[in-house]
Amino acid sequence: MSKKLIIMSLALMLLSIQLYAQPKKGFTIKGHLSGMKESTLCFGYVIYGVQKIDTVQVKNGSFIIKGSVPEPEEVIIYSPKDRFQRLFFLDNSEITLQGDIANPLQIKVTGSKNQNEYEKLQADIQNNRNNVIHASELSNKAETDGDSAAQKKYKLLSDSLYQYEQVIIKNFIKEHPQSYLSASRLYYLIVEKNLDECKALYESFAPVIKQSYVGKEIATRFATLGKIQIGKPAMDFTQNDTLGNSVKLSTYKGKYVLLEFWASWCGPCRAEGPNLLKAYEKFKDKGLVIVAVSLDKDMKSWKKAIKDDHLPWIHVSDLKYWKNEVAEQYGVHAVPANFLISPDGKIIAKDLRGEVLHEKLAKILQ
């Protein structure tokens, strides 16, 4: 009896080794794109937060891409030479792309079990955006015609439809709690003002979605936003300035600190520069300090922007682009962004722009 048990155990062990040794199933993307003959096609995707770009040669419009992804995710396929790009949702399946690069949105993507959901959501969003554009055009026409009542009516409609896009996405998430696409869309919806609503959507997710990479990122996002609410202590950090000297935020405790997130490549950030300079010149002698954290990745570009825009305050960066450690610490997903910190080290305001910044500073510093 013991001999039989030993033999069975060995057989099961060998079977498990064989199963474990099987290569993980990946994806195969076969495509034929009219309009492309001899060219290089780029394929971009993200694995556990790290961006990857593969390339493949196209011959007579045809190509094959093979690989694997740990979880389904949105990817982009594009050709710099042909100025063509197409987004779709990838999983480890046999996938086919077929169409004409002159009409990227008409390129059919088949074989991915997640693609149908993706295309339905994208179609609903695009239809709504078309309605936004139409209402905006009607508003502009009414203004040209001197019809102020119609202009106001269509402007309100345009604004309402613009906001409705979030409703479309939230409804999709509610209806697809087992979808990786739901998780990826929820991540970008989360802001402080809708934190409770987003937490409720997250709680409806299937366990496999909560345990996915993006599911864990959502949980981290919730935790981060909980730390940067108004009234919470500002989190301390240390980063280097343009000369390589370390700068610590807590050094400026006892003063009002405007913690500004920006980048040399960010147009709205650069446009806000003169307003920040005006505020700085007006309030620096009354206790205002500006600490600017740059999401740059090139030292020369960073320094040049500081010089060209005449920004005389404290500048720091780790030159890690969107992976800037302070930006991640403060949950910054878009720039410009800022936090006003009181002398006792607490966050007292956020995202102060234009005249609102001057009004807030005048109220507390005059």
Residue frames as qw, qx, qy, qz and C-alpha x, y, z in Angstrom:
[[0.000, 0.886, 0.464, 0.000, 0.00, 0.00, 0.00],
 [0.308, -0.804, 0.101, 0.499, 2.81, 2.40, 0.90],
 [0.445, -0.096, 0.593, 0.664, 4.53, 1.57, -2.41],
 [0.218, 0.641, 0.641, 0.361, 1.41, 2.57, -4.33],
 [0.162, -0.935, -0.243, 0.204, 1.13, 5.80, -2.38],
 [0.417, -0.564, 0.331, 0.631, 4.76, 6.65, -3.12],
 [0.372, 0.184, 0.672, 0.614, 4.28, 5.95, -6.85],
 [0.074, 0.811, 0.552, 0.180, 1.10, 8.05, -6.94],
 [0.289, -0.867, -0.057, 0.403, 2.83, 10.87, -5.09],
 [0.422, -0.326, 0.486, 0.693, 5.74, 10.84, -7.54],
 [0.285, 0.452, 0.691, 0.486, 3.34, 10.82, -10.49],
 [0.060, -0.915, -0.399, 0.026, 1.42, 13.80, -9.10],
 [0.391, -0.716, 0.157, 0.557, 4.69, 15.60, -8.45],
 [0.402, -0.039, 0.605, 0.686, 5.88, 15.06, -12.04],
 [0.158, 0.684, 0.637, 0.319, 2.51, 16.21, -13.35],
 [0.188, -0.926, -0.219, 0.244, 2.61, 19.38, -11.28],
 [0.420, -0.496, 0.359, 0.670, 6.16, 20.11, -12.49],
 [0.335, 0.262, 0.676, 0.601, 5.03, 19.68, -16.09],
 [0.018, 0.840, 0.526, 0.130, 2.04, 21.94, -15.58],
 [0.324, -0.839, -0.019, 0.436, 4.16, 24.56, -13.86],
 [0.441, -0.305, 0.487, 0.689, 6.68, 24.43, -16.69],
 [0.392, 0.628, 0.601, 0.302, 4.04, 25.17, -19.32],
 [0.225, 0.078, 0.071, 0.969, 4.66, 28.60, -20.82],
 [0.177, 0.531, 0.503, -0.659, 2.08, 31.16, -19.77],
 [0.408, 0.609, 0.603, 0.313, -0.40, 31.83, -22.54],
 [0.172, -0.389, 0.040, 0.904, 0.23, 35.16, -24.19],
 [0.486, 0.708, 0.263, -0.440, -1.33, 37.25, -26.91],
 [0.448, 0.048, 0.600, 0.661, -0.88, 37.17, -30.66],
 [0.300, 0.733, 0.191, -0.580, -1.94, 40.23, -32.61],
 [0.469, 0.167, 0.647, 0.577, -2.29, 39.71, -36.34],
 [0.193, 0.746, 0.242, -0.590, -3.06, 42.76, -38.40],
 [0.450, 0.305, 0.516, 0.662, -3.53, 44.04, -41.88],
 [0.004, -0.763, -0.251, 0.596, -3.74, 47.82, -42.25],
 [0.536, 0.643, 0.372, 0.401, -4.43, 49.34, -45.64],
 [0.057, 0.980, -0.041, 0.185, -2.32, 52.40, -46.30],
 [0.432, -0.727, 0.529, 0.080, 0.77, 50.94, -44.65],
 [0.842, 0.445, -0.303, -0.027, 3.32, 49.18, -46.83],
 [0.740, 0.084, -0.423, 0.516, 6.85, 49.10, -45.47],
 [0.190, -0.742, 0.150, -0.625, 6.90, 50.76, -42.06],
 [0.307, 0.050, -0.796, 0.519, 7.60, 50.35, -38.37],
 [0.531, -0.598, -0.366, -0.475, 4.66, 49.92, -36.04],
 [0.076, 0.315, -0.664, 0.674, 4.99, 50.77, -32.34],
 [0.639, -0.443, -0.587, -0.226, 3.05, 49.00, -29.62],
 [0.047, 0.415, -0.496, 0.762, 2.81, 50.69, -26.23],
 [0.704, -0.496, -0.448, -0.240, 1.49, 49.27, -22.99],
 [0.192, -0.651, 0.497, -0.541, 2.09, 49.37, -19.24],
 [0.784, -0.152, -0.600, 0.053, 3.07, 46.44, -17.04],
 [0.624, -0.557, -0.403, 0.372, 2.80, 47.04, -13.30],
 [0.163, -0.932, -0.088, 0.312, 3.25, 50.78, -13.75],
 [0.374, -0.479, 0.499, 0.618, 6.21, 50.54, -16.12],
 [0.608, 0.669, 0.000, -0.427, 5.68, 51.71, -19.69],
 [0.576, -0.166, 0.697, 0.395, 6.90, 49.42, -22.45],
 [0.538, 0.680, -0.106, -0.488, 7.14, 50.10, -26.18],
 [0.657, -0.050, 0.688, 0.306, 7.76, 47.29, -28.66],
 [0.356, 0.598, -0.302, -0.652, 8.23, 47.69, -32.40],
 [0.692, 0.163, 0.695, 0.106, 7.39, 45.42, -35.32],
 [0.031, -0.282, 0.543, 0.790, 8.06, 45.69, -39.04],
 [0.630, 0.491, 0.401, -0.448, 5.07, 45.97, -41.37],
 [0.180, -0.193, 0.757, 0.598, 5.27, 44.32, -44.78],
 [0.186, -0.239, -0.687, -0.661, 2.58, 45.09, -47.33],
 [0.482, -0.429, -0.050, -0.762, 0.33, 46.27, -44.51],
 [0.875, -0.295, -0.355, -0.144, 0.61, 43.03, -42.51],
 [0.070, 0.571, -0.648, 0.500, 2.25, 42.38, -39.15],
 [0.788, -0.362, -0.497, -0.034, 2.29, 40.00, -36.18],
 [0.082, -0.617, 0.501, -0.601, 2.99, 40.94, -32.56],
 [0.780, -0.280, -0.559, 0.003, 3.44, 38.36, -29.80],
 [0.088, 0.404, -0.548, 0.728, 3.82, 38.81, -26.08],
 [0.461, -0.483, -0.742, 0.061, 1.93, 38.56, -22.80],
 [0.170, -0.543, 0.178, -0.803, 0.33, 40.83, -20.25],
 [0.106, -0.021, -0.875, 0.472, -0.27, 39.88, -16.61],
 [0.214, 0.540, 0.651, -0.489, -3.70, 41.54, -16.68],
 [0.351, 0.667, 0.531, 0.387, -6.00, 42.97, -19.37],
 [0.234, -0.636, -0.100, 0.729, -5.25, 46.61, -20.11],
 [0.443, 0.872, 0.139, -0.155, -5.61, 49.47, -22.56],
 [0.625, -0.227, 0.403, 0.630, -2.84, 49.65, -25.16],
 [0.357, 0.825, -0.045, -0.437, -1.93, 51.85, -28.10],
 [0.721, 0.103, 0.497, 0.472, -0.63, 50.82, -31.49],
 [0.195, 0.928, 0.045, -0.313, 0.82, 53.60, -33.64],
 [0.747, 0.262, 0.235, 0.563, 3.13, 54.53, -36.50],
 [0.223, -0.693, -0.009, 0.685, 5.12, 57.80, -36.14],
 [0.216, -0.118, 0.594, 0.766, 5.83, 57.77, -39.87],
 [0.069, -0.413, -0.745, -0.519, 2.20, 57.38, -40.94],
 [0.196, -0.148, 0.275, -0.929, 0.79, 59.51, -38.10],
 [0.683, -0.241, -0.515, -0.458, -1.62, 56.77, -37.20],
 [0.035, -0.208, 0.823, -0.527, -2.73, 55.44, -33.81],
 [0.671, -0.295, -0.473, -0.489, -5.41, 53.13, -32.44],
 [0.281, -0.345, 0.693, -0.567, -6.33, 52.36, -28.85],
 [0.767, -0.149, -0.491, -0.385, -7.82, 49.03, -27.83],
 [0.634, -0.533, 0.431, -0.357, -8.11, 46.70, -24.83],
 [0.528, 0.428, -0.733, -0.032, -5.65, 43.84, -24.75],
 [0.765, -0.402, 0.439, -0.246, -5.72, 40.47, -23.04],
 [0.233, -0.398, 0.856, 0.235, -3.88, 37.21, -23.67],
 [0.719, 0.425, 0.489, -0.251, -5.93, 36.18, -26.70],
 [0.456, 0.160, 0.596, 0.641, -5.65, 35.73, -30.46],
 [0.135, 0.762, 0.267, -0.575, -6.45, 39.24, -31.67],
 [0.499, 0.369, 0.521, 0.586, -6.98, 40.59, -35.17],
 [0.037, 0.682, 0.087, -0.725, -6.73, 44.20, -36.35],
 [0.412, 0.298, 0.662, 0.552, -8.05, 45.06, -39.78],
 [0.151, 0.893, 0.363, -0.219, -8.86, 48.34, -41.50],
 [0.505, 0.645, 0.090, 0.566, -7.46, 51.47, -43.10],
 [0.485, -0.288, -0.307, 0.767, -5.07, 53.80, -41.27],
 [0.009, -0.323, -0.224, -0.920, -6.90, 56.73, -42.86],
 [0.592, -0.488, -0.165, -0.620, -9.83, 55.88, -40.53],
 [0.181, 0.298, -0.836, 0.423, -8.27, 54.63, -37.26],
 [0.472, -0.058, 0.537, -0.697, -11.57, 54.51, -35.36],
 [0.830, 0.239, -0.107, -0.493, -13.01, 52.22, -38.03],
 [0.356, 0.404, -0.842, 0.034, -10.25, 49.63, -37.66],
 [0.859, -0.307, -0.183, -0.365, -11.91, 46.46, -36.38],
 [0.002, 0.464, -0.818, 0.340, -10.37, 44.73, -33.36],
 [0.873, -0.161, -0.194, -0.417, -11.64, 41.19, -32.78],
 [0.749, 0.128, -0.616, 0.207, -10.68, 38.27, -30.56],
 [0.149, 0.181, -0.608, 0.759, -10.21, 40.08, -27.24],
 [0.294, -0.541, -0.788, -0.001, -13.00, 39.19, -24.82],
 [0.225, -0.596, -0.361, 0.681, -12.62, 42.63, -23.18],
 [0.178, -0.014, 0.369, 0.912, -12.72, 44.59, -26.44],
 [0.135, -0.572, -0.682, -0.436, -16.51, 44.55, -26.88],
 [0.374, -0.765, -0.426, 0.307, -17.01, 46.23, -23.49],
 [0.390, -0.390, 0.112, 0.827, -14.26, 48.71, -24.32],
 [0.112, 0.201, 0.545, 0.806, -15.75, 49.64, -27.70],
 [0.221, -0.708, -0.640, -0.199, -19.25, 50.06, -26.26],
 [0.392, -0.727, -0.255, 0.503, -17.99, 52.42, -23.56],
 [0.319, -0.249, 0.294, 0.866, -15.85, 54.38, -26.03],
 [0.034, 0.428, 0.652, 0.624, -18.80, 54.69, -28.44],
 [0.283, -0.796, -0.533, 0.042, -21.06, 56.04, -25.67],
 [0.406, -0.614, -0.039, 0.676, -18.41, 58.54, -24.63],
 [0.262, -0.028, 0.469, 0.843, -17.77, 59.67, -28.22],
 [0.054, -0.625, -0.665, -0.405, -21.50, 60.12, -28.91],
 [0.334, -0.823, -0.361, 0.284, -21.76, 62.31, -25.83],
 [0.394, -0.437, 0.183, 0.788, -18.72, 64.34, -26.90],
 [0.170, 0.303, 0.604, 0.717, -20.28, 64.88, -30.32],
 [0.198, -0.791, -0.561, -0.145, -23.35, 66.25, -28.54],
 [0.427, -0.680, -0.115, 0.585, -21.14, 68.55, -26.47],
 [0.324, -0.123, 0.407, 0.845, -19.52, 69.91, -29.63],
 [0.020, 0.536, 0.659, 0.527, -22.91, 70.39, -31.34],
 [0.299, -0.837, -0.441, 0.126, -24.35, 72.28, -28.35],
 [0.433, -0.539, 0.078, 0.718, -21.22, 74.44, -28.18],
 [0.246, 0.137, 0.537, 0.795, -21.50, 75.26, -31.89],
 [0.119, -0.721, -0.609, -0.308, -25.16, 76.25, -31.42],
 [0.405, -0.771, -0.253, 0.421, -24.13, 78.47, -28.49],
 [0.386, -0.300, 0.283, 0.825, -21.45, 80.19, -30.59],
 [0.112, 0.401, 0.628, 0.657, -23.91, 80.72, -33.45],
 [0.238, -0.813, -0.530, -0.029, -26.50, 82.22, -31.09],
 [0.417, -0.646, -0.050, 0.637, -23.88, 84.59, -29.72],
 [0.284, -0.030, 0.471, 0.835, -22.94, 85.67, -33.27],
 [0.065, -0.554, -0.658, -0.507, -26.65, 86.20, -34.04],
 [0.099, -0.329, 0.241, -0.908, -27.06, 88.31, -30.92],
 [0.725, -0.395, -0.376, -0.421, -29.52, 85.88, -29.32],
 [0.036, -0.515, 0.678, -0.524, -28.33, 85.96, -25.70],
 [0.768, -0.185, 0.352, -0.503, -31.13, 83.73, -24.40],
 [0.953, 0.262, -0.124, -0.082, -30.31, 80.95, -26.88],
 [0.433, 0.610, -0.564, 0.351, -26.60, 81.43, -26.30],
 [0.336, -0.451, 0.623, -0.543, -27.06, 80.90, -22.55],
 [0.899, -0.003, 0.183, -0.398, -29.38, 77.92, -23.12],
 [0.894, 0.367, -0.250, 0.062, -26.94, 76.04, -25.36],
 [0.199, 0.618, -0.614, 0.448, -23.96, 76.97, -23.18],
 [0.583, -0.345, 0.535, -0.505, -25.70, 75.40, -20.17],
 [0.959, 0.171, 0.053, -0.219, -26.55, 72.35, -22.29],
 [0.644, 0.569, -0.462, 0.219, -22.94, 72.02, -23.46],
 [0.089, -0.547, 0.659, -0.509, -21.64, 72.24, -19.88],
 [0.778, -0.168, 0.385, -0.466, -24.23, 69.71, -18.67],
 [0.936, 0.317, -0.126, -0.082, -23.36, 67.23, -21.42],
 [0.386, 0.628, -0.589, 0.332, -19.66, 67.66, -20.67],
 [0.358, -0.419, 0.655, -0.517, -20.28, 66.69, -17.05],
 [0.900, 0.040, 0.117, -0.418, -22.47, 63.78, -18.17],
 [0.635, 0.467, -0.615, 0.026, -19.41, 61.90, -19.45],
 [0.045, -0.354, 0.806, -0.472, -18.59, 60.99, -15.86],
 [0.715, 0.015, 0.385, -0.583, -22.11, 59.62, -15.40],
 [0.830, 0.381, -0.324, -0.248, -21.61, 57.38, -18.46],
 [0.412, 0.437, -0.754, 0.266, -18.38, 56.00, -17.00],
 [0.313, -0.238, 0.688, -0.610, -19.87, 55.51, -13.53],
 [0.831, 0.131, 0.134, -0.524, -22.86, 53.64, -14.97],
 [0.738, 0.407, -0.535, -0.052, -20.49, 51.37, -16.90],
 [0.129, 0.393, -0.791, 0.450, -18.55, 50.64, -13.71],
 [0.580, -0.104, 0.491, -0.642, -21.75, 49.82, -11.81],
 [0.881, 0.261, -0.018, -0.394, -22.83, 47.42, -14.54],
 [0.824, 0.381, -0.395, 0.142, -19.41, 45.72, -14.91],
 [0.523, -0.770, 0.327, -0.165, -17.99, 45.03, -11.42],
 [0.877, -0.186, 0.385, 0.218, -15.88, 42.15, -12.79],
 [0.655, 0.697, 0.092, 0.278, -14.22, 44.20, -15.52],
 [0.634, -0.236, 0.008, 0.737, -10.58, 45.32, -15.50],
 [0.186, 0.490, 0.303, 0.796, -11.75, 48.22, -17.65],
 [0.414, -0.814, -0.335, -0.231, -14.03, 49.35, -14.82],
 [0.692, -0.558, -0.089, 0.450, -11.05, 49.47, -12.47],
 [0.511, 0.068, 0.200, 0.833, -8.87, 51.41, -14.91],
 [0.023, -0.640, -0.348, -0.684, -11.64, 53.97, -15.47],
 [0.545, -0.779, -0.310, -0.006, -12.43, 54.32, -11.77],
 [0.677, -0.266, -0.080, 0.682, -8.79, 55.12, -11.00],
 [0.272, 0.194, 0.195, 0.922, -8.96, 58.29, -13.11],
 [0.287, -0.700, -0.450, -0.475, -12.33, 59.35, -11.69],
 [0.619, -0.561, -0.439, 0.331, -11.12, 59.54, -8.10],
 [0.168, 0.526, -0.171, 0.816, -10.84, 63.04, -6.67],
 [0.082, -0.009, -0.689, 0.720, -11.37, 64.28, -3.14],
 [0.443, 0.031, 0.125, -0.887, -14.91, 65.58, -3.74],
 [0.826, 0.042, -0.276, -0.491, -16.23, 62.20, -4.95],
 [0.073, 0.424, -0.874, 0.227, -14.18, 59.98, -2.64],
 [0.518, -0.001, 0.703, -0.487, -17.14, 58.30, -0.92],
 [0.783, 0.437, 0.035, -0.441, -18.92, 57.58, -4.21],
 [0.534, 0.567, -0.622, -0.075, -15.77, 56.07, -5.72],
 [0.158, -0.322, 0.870, -0.338, -15.17, 53.97, -2.61],
 [0.708, 0.170, 0.478, -0.492, -18.68, 52.52, -2.96],
 [0.754, 0.538, -0.257, -0.275, -17.98, 51.62, -6.61],
 [0.246, 0.544, -0.791, 0.136, -14.70, 50.00, -5.58],
 [0.429, -0.181, 0.764, -0.446, -16.41, 47.92, -2.88],
 [0.822, 0.309, 0.198, -0.435, -18.70, 46.43, -5.55],
 [0.441, 0.599, -0.636, -0.206, -15.73, 45.01, -7.48],
 [0.975, -0.046, -0.216, -0.032, -15.09, 41.29, -7.67],
 [0.695, -0.635, 0.247, 0.227, -12.16, 40.12, -5.49],
 [0.772, 0.144, 0.321, 0.530, -10.00, 39.41, -8.57],
 [0.275, 0.799, 0.161, 0.510, -10.38, 43.06, -9.66],
 [0.425, -0.894, 0.091, -0.107, -9.57, 44.40, -6.19],
 [0.770, -0.443, 0.346, 0.301, -6.42, 42.25, -6.14],
 [0.702, 0.557, 0.188, 0.403, -5.31, 43.36, -9.61],
 [0.503, 0.007, -0.064, 0.862, -2.52, 45.90, -10.06],
 [0.078, -0.437, -0.192, -0.875, -4.93, 48.74, -10.83],
 [0.611, -0.618, -0.444, -0.218, -7.23, 47.60, -8.00],
 [0.684, -0.401, -0.272, 0.545, -4.35, 47.96, -5.53],
 [0.293, 0.181, 0.081, 0.935, -3.46, 51.33, -7.06],
 [0.326, -0.623, -0.370, -0.607, -7.03, 52.48, -6.41],
 [0.699, -0.599, -0.364, 0.144, -6.73, 51.47, -2.74],
 [0.574, -0.154, -0.093, 0.799, -3.46, 53.41, -2.54],
 [0.051, 0.426, 0.260, 0.865, -5.12, 56.43, -4.16],
 [0.511, -0.703, -0.404, -0.284, -7.87, 56.37, -1.53],
 [0.710, -0.482, -0.247, 0.451, -5.26, 56.29, 1.24],
 [0.433, 0.084, 0.072, 0.894, -3.28, 59.17, -0.33],
 [0.135, -0.570, -0.318, -0.746, -6.32, 61.42, -0.77],
 [0.621, -0.674, -0.401, -0.012, -7.20, 60.79, 2.84],
 [0.656, -0.352, -0.136, 0.654, -3.84, 62.29, 3.83],
 [0.288, 0.069, 0.185, 0.937, -4.05, 65.49, 1.75],
 [0.125, -0.769, -0.582, -0.233, -7.45, 66.79, 2.79],
 [0.004, 0.668, -0.123, 0.734, -7.73, 70.37, 4.01],
 [0.627, -0.658, 0.167, -0.381, -6.92, 70.47, 7.71],
 [0.973, -0.113, -0.027, 0.200, -4.47, 67.54, 7.51],
 [0.416, -0.733, 0.349, 0.409, -0.75, 68.04, 8.29],
 [0.594, 0.718, -0.323, -0.165, 1.33, 68.56, 5.16],
 [0.967, -0.116, 0.092, 0.205, 3.64, 65.58, 4.62],
 [0.233, -0.820, 0.405, 0.330, 7.30, 66.40, 4.91],
 [0.896, 0.364, 0.148, 0.209, 9.76, 65.58, 2.12],
 [0.325, -0.699, 0.382, 0.510, 13.29, 66.23, 0.93],
 [0.771, 0.511, 0.291, 0.246, 14.32, 66.79, -2.70],
 [0.552, -0.232, 0.180, 0.781, 17.25, 68.44, -4.42],
 [0.237, 0.848, 0.090, -0.465, 17.29, 71.92, -5.92],
 [0.702, 0.710, -0.062, 0.004, 18.87, 72.83, -9.28],
 [0.142, 0.773, -0.590, 0.185, 22.34, 72.86, -7.69],
 [0.692, 0.056, -0.714, 0.094, 21.95, 69.45, -6.07],
 [0.038, -0.233, 0.619, -0.749, 21.38, 70.81, -2.56],
 [0.248, -0.406, -0.880, -0.002, 18.74, 69.01, -0.50],
 [0.264, -0.275, 0.057, -0.923, 15.66, 71.02, 0.46],
 [0.169, -0.292, -0.912, 0.235, 13.31, 69.92, 3.23],
 [0.208, -0.643, -0.466, -0.571, 9.74, 71.21, 3.37],
 [0.574, -0.691, -0.414, 0.145, 9.64, 71.37, 7.19],
 [0.493, -0.032, -0.089, 0.865, 12.49, 73.89, 7.09],
 [0.046, -0.315, -0.207, -0.925, 9.86, 76.51, 6.26],
 [0.390, -0.609, -0.688, 0.061, 7.55, 75.76, 9.15],
 [0.255, -0.568, -0.273, 0.733, 6.44, 79.08, 10.66],
 [0.118, 0.327, -0.309, -0.885, 5.72, 80.58, 7.23],
 [0.741, 0.443, 0.301, -0.406, 2.91, 80.23, 4.73],
 [0.268, -0.317, 0.781, 0.467, 4.15, 77.85, 2.04],
 [0.743, 0.464, -0.005, -0.482, 2.64, 77.51, -1.41],
 [0.516, -0.220, 0.794, 0.235, 3.65, 74.02, -2.54],
 [0.561, 0.611, -0.116, -0.546, 3.44, 74.30, -6.33],
 [0.673, -0.009, 0.698, 0.245, 3.58, 71.33, -8.74],
 [0.461, 0.789, -0.089, -0.396, 4.52, 72.19, -12.32],
 [0.765, -0.034, 0.478, 0.430, 6.80, 71.27, -15.26],
 [0.082, -0.475, 0.359, 0.799, 8.64, 73.07, -18.06],
 [0.012, 0.090, 0.832, 0.547, 6.64, 71.05, -20.63],
 [0.007, 0.607, 0.772, -0.189, 3.27, 72.04, -19.11],
 [0.130, 0.472, 0.322, 0.810, 1.67, 74.92, -21.04],
 [0.411, -0.781, -0.342, -0.323, -0.92, 75.86, -18.38],
 [0.703, -0.512, -0.177, 0.461, 1.84, 75.81, -15.73],
 [0.459, 0.041, 0.148, 0.875, 3.97, 78.24, -17.73],
 [0.076, -0.616, -0.390, -0.680, 0.93, 80.44, -18.37],
 [0.563, -0.757, -0.329, -0.045, 0.27, 80.62, -14.62],
 [0.687, -0.039, -0.202, 0.697, 3.89, 81.69, -13.94],
 [0.113, 0.429, 0.001, 0.896, 3.29, 85.48, -14.22],
 [0.568, -0.628, -0.234, -0.478, 0.36, 85.25, -11.80],
 [0.840, -0.374, -0.271, 0.284, 2.50, 83.33, -9.30],
 [0.524, 0.170, -0.124, 0.825, 5.30, 85.89, -9.70],
 [0.176, -0.592, -0.114, -0.778, 2.88, 88.74, -9.05],
 [0.746, -0.591, -0.226, -0.209, 1.62, 87.02, -5.87],
 [0.817, -0.151, -0.230, 0.507, 5.16, 86.22, -4.72],
 [0.323, 0.344, -0.080, 0.878, 6.36, 89.80, -5.15],
 [0.370, -0.612, -0.151, -0.683, 3.31, 91.08, -3.30],
 [0.784, -0.547, -0.048, -0.290, 3.40, 88.70, -0.33],
 [0.796, 0.181, -0.444, 0.370, 7.00, 87.44, 0.09],
 [0.164, 0.386, -0.449, 0.789, 7.77, 90.08, 2.71],
 [0.596, -0.350, 0.164, -0.703, 4.66, 89.10, 4.65],
 [0.554, -0.303, 0.735, -0.247, 5.69, 85.48, 5.17],
 [0.888, 0.362, 0.108, -0.262, 4.96, 83.72, 1.86],
 [0.258, -0.479, 0.778, 0.314, 7.35, 81.06, 0.58],
 [0.839, 0.375, -0.101, -0.381, 6.89, 79.18, -2.70],
 [0.414, -0.363, 0.819, 0.160, 8.37, 75.70, -3.01],
 [0.704, 0.459, -0.197, -0.505, 7.98, 74.48, -6.59],
 [0.624, -0.176, 0.757, 0.088, 8.21, 70.75, -7.33],
 [0.436, 0.523, -0.432, -0.592, 8.91, 70.07, -10.99],
 [0.865, 0.105, 0.477, -0.114, 7.75, 66.96, -12.83],
 [0.447, 0.755, -0.423, -0.225, 10.50, 67.44, -15.37],
 [0.962, -0.103, 0.195, 0.161, 12.86, 64.70, -16.48],
 [0.675, 0.441, 0.017, 0.591, 15.49, 66.88, -18.16],
 [0.474, -0.558, -0.221, 0.644, 17.66, 69.14, -16.02],
 [0.256, -0.021, 0.283, 0.924, 18.44, 71.59, -18.84],
 [0.166, -0.533, -0.580, -0.592, 14.78, 72.11, -19.75],
 [0.481, -0.695, -0.500, 0.190, 13.89, 72.58, -16.08],
 [0.440, -0.439, -0.064, 0.781, 16.61, 75.19, -15.49],
 [0.156, 0.172, 0.429, 0.873, 15.84, 77.00, -18.74],
 [0.251, -0.664, -0.599, -0.370, 12.14, 77.36, -17.87],
 [0.482, -0.681, -0.348, 0.427, 13.01, 78.77, -14.43],
 [0.363, -0.291, 0.155, 0.872, 15.35, 81.33, -16.03],
 [0.055, 0.294, 0.564, 0.770, 13.12, 82.21, -18.99],
 [0.330, -0.678, -0.572, -0.323, 9.99, 82.67, -16.83],
 [0.044, 0.506, -0.361, 0.782, 11.83, 84.58, -14.05],
 [0.770, -0.483, -0.338, -0.242, 10.73, 82.31, -11.19],
 [0.177, 0.646, -0.535, 0.515, 12.83, 83.39, -8.18],
 [0.721, -0.480, 0.260, -0.428, 11.52, 80.98, -5.56],
 [0.412, -0.408, 0.814, -0.034, 12.67, 77.55, -4.30],
 [0.774, 0.344, -0.330, -0.416, 12.76, 74.81, -6.95],
 [0.426, -0.359, 0.828, -0.070, 13.19, 71.08, -6.38],
 [0.847, 0.290, -0.196, -0.401, 12.84, 67.89, -8.43],
 [0.659, -0.326, 0.669, 0.109, 14.04, 64.31, -8.65],
 [0.295, 0.492, -0.562, -0.596, 13.66, 64.46, -12.46],
 [0.246, 0.044, 0.968, 0.001, 11.47, 61.35, -12.48],
 [0.253, -0.179, -0.574, -0.758, 8.67, 62.90, -14.59],
 [0.643, -0.407, -0.240, -0.603, 5.24, 61.59, -13.46],
 [0.819, -0.241, -0.487, 0.187, 7.01, 59.28, -11.00],
 [0.088, 0.560, -0.368, 0.737, 8.24, 62.27, -9.01],
 [0.407, -0.196, -0.826, 0.337, 8.19, 60.99, -5.43],
 [0.063, 0.211, 0.416, -0.882, 6.66, 64.14, -3.93],
 [0.477, 0.055, -0.337, -0.810, 3.97, 64.26, -6.61],
 [0.576, -0.142, -0.789, -0.157, 3.08, 60.64, -5.83],
 [0.250, -0.169, -0.704, 0.642, 3.15, 61.40, -2.08],
 [0.203, 0.295, 0.266, -0.895, 0.64, 64.23, -2.62],
 [0.478, 0.443, 0.754, -0.086, -1.51, 62.34, -5.13],
 [0.217, 0.666, -0.162, -0.695, -0.80, 64.76, -7.99],
 [0.638, 0.268, 0.692, 0.206, -2.13, 63.38, -11.29],
 [0.398, 0.752, 0.337, 0.404, -2.26, 66.65, -13.23],
 [0.394, -0.408, -0.084, 0.819, -0.31, 69.89, -13.27],
 [0.097, 0.438, -0.508, 0.735, -0.49, 72.69, -12.37],
 [0.657, -0.560, -0.495, -0.095, -1.56, 71.81, -8.83],
 [0.203, 0.460, -0.475, 0.722, -0.80, 73.44, -5.49],
 [0.595, -0.564, -0.558, 0.126, -1.33, 73.24, -1.74],
 [0.031, -0.729, 0.224, -0.646, -1.27, 76.22, 0.62],
 [0.709, -0.243, -0.581, 0.318, 0.29, 75.25, 3.94],
 [0.337, -0.903, -0.067, -0.257, -0.15, 77.26, 7.16],
 [0.075, 0.730, -0.570, 0.370, 2.72, 78.20, 9.54],
 [0.615, -0.365, 0.615, -0.332, 1.76, 75.28, 11.80],
 [0.082, -0.290, 0.910, 0.283, 2.20, 72.87, 8.86],
 [0.471, 0.369, 0.765, -0.239, -1.41, 72.17, 7.92],
 [0.153, 0.249, 0.650, 0.702, -3.01, 72.20, 4.45],
 [0.145, 0.489, 0.453, -0.731, -5.45, 75.12, 4.36],
 [0.563, 0.644, 0.048, -0.516, -6.27, 75.41, 0.64],
 [0.624, -0.019, 0.684, 0.377, -5.71, 73.69, -2.71],
 [0.419, 0.404, 0.612, 0.536, -5.41, 74.54, -6.39],
 [0.007, -0.834, -0.215, 0.507, -5.42, 78.31, -6.02],
 [0.511, 0.250, 0.472, 0.674, -5.22, 79.95, -9.46],
 [0.114, 0.626, 0.344, 0.690, -5.54, 83.45, -10.91],
 [0.201, -0.587, 0.121, -0.775, -7.29, 86.02, -8.74],
 [0.831, -0.458, -0.253, -0.188, -8.44, 83.32, -6.29],
 [0.763, -0.014, -0.325, 0.559, -4.80, 82.92, -5.21],
 [0.170, 0.377, -0.162, 0.896, -4.44, 86.67, -4.57],
 [0.540, -0.546, -0.143, -0.624, -7.73, 86.84, -2.69],
 [0.879, -0.349, -0.317, 0.067, -6.77, 83.94, -0.40],
 [0.643, 0.067, -0.278, 0.710, -3.29, 85.29, 0.30],
 [0.044, -0.487, 0.041, -0.871, -4.63, 88.80, 0.95],
 [0.686, -0.546, -0.245, -0.415, -7.14, 87.40, 3.42],
 [0.878, -0.390, -0.197, 0.193, -4.56, 85.58, 5.51],
 [0.684, 0.001, -0.075, 0.726, -1.49, 87.80, 5.07],
 [0.095, 0.469, 0.058, 0.876, -2.91, 91.33, 5.31]]
